Amino acid sequence: MVMGATHAVSGAVAGLLAAQVLPPEWGGPTSTAEVFTFAGVCAGAALLPDLDTTQSTVARSFGPLSWVLAKVVDEVSLWYYRLTRGKRDPKRNGGHRTLTHTALFAIAISAGVSALVTAFGRGAVIGTLFLTLGLALRGLAGGWAKRSGWIAVTLVAGVLAALTWTWYPDEIGSRALGVAVGLGCAVHCLGDAITKEGVPFLAPLVPWSGKRWWELQLPSWLSIRAGGTFERAFLGPVLTLVAGALAVWSLDGVPEAVNDALVQFGALS
Ligand SMILES: [Zn+2]
């Protein structure tokens, strides 16, 4: 897989873009607080699929709790793989990169989170933000998270979520928060698919030549090496710049101010 930071930053970019285009009548975010929450949730969710193995760094996000969760998800994924395996799918001993790396999972978790937000409002929004921020911190600040440990990660995620609680509008507009979670999962799968590992994104619904868990993958001459020069020197910095620019653009009043400045400039010249 690509590095955790690349997963998280590409999730942030996807979240900021989706927040711009999702119409408010579909539950899209309408204020700066909602846009940033949407993007933060998407950034963390871009690491969520790897919560299917205790070997991943995100399994350490919330200490023993996330470790046990990863263990359970691993077992459930393996059980589901065996249940749905096609004639020509190989035998497996672990669930990593199966169920949580499918479109089916992304859609199901989207629907689940959106249902929770519709039922419980702000509490569900902030709860989702807290959990995904813990994952995002592991991805974005892996070195710091490793040195400081899971209690520090949990505290920082908790403080950021609590601040957002006070900043969040009373009228919960962004009921489509589930879309941020599903989109993050899909972005994660895309990241895995451009490295040498494939992902069974359409499994188990779309069988192909006797296999239900065939993997989507770029041809080897196009795929990149995880943690290699292209990712470190180009993909990572470019995604970070785009995320920064989109974040500034999302601030209340910035697009209008830029528009005014352009009109003024046009009038003067
Ligand atoms: Zn993965």
Residues whose N, C-alpha, C, O or C-beta is under 5 A from the ligand:
A	BS01	ZN	M1 P49 D50 D192
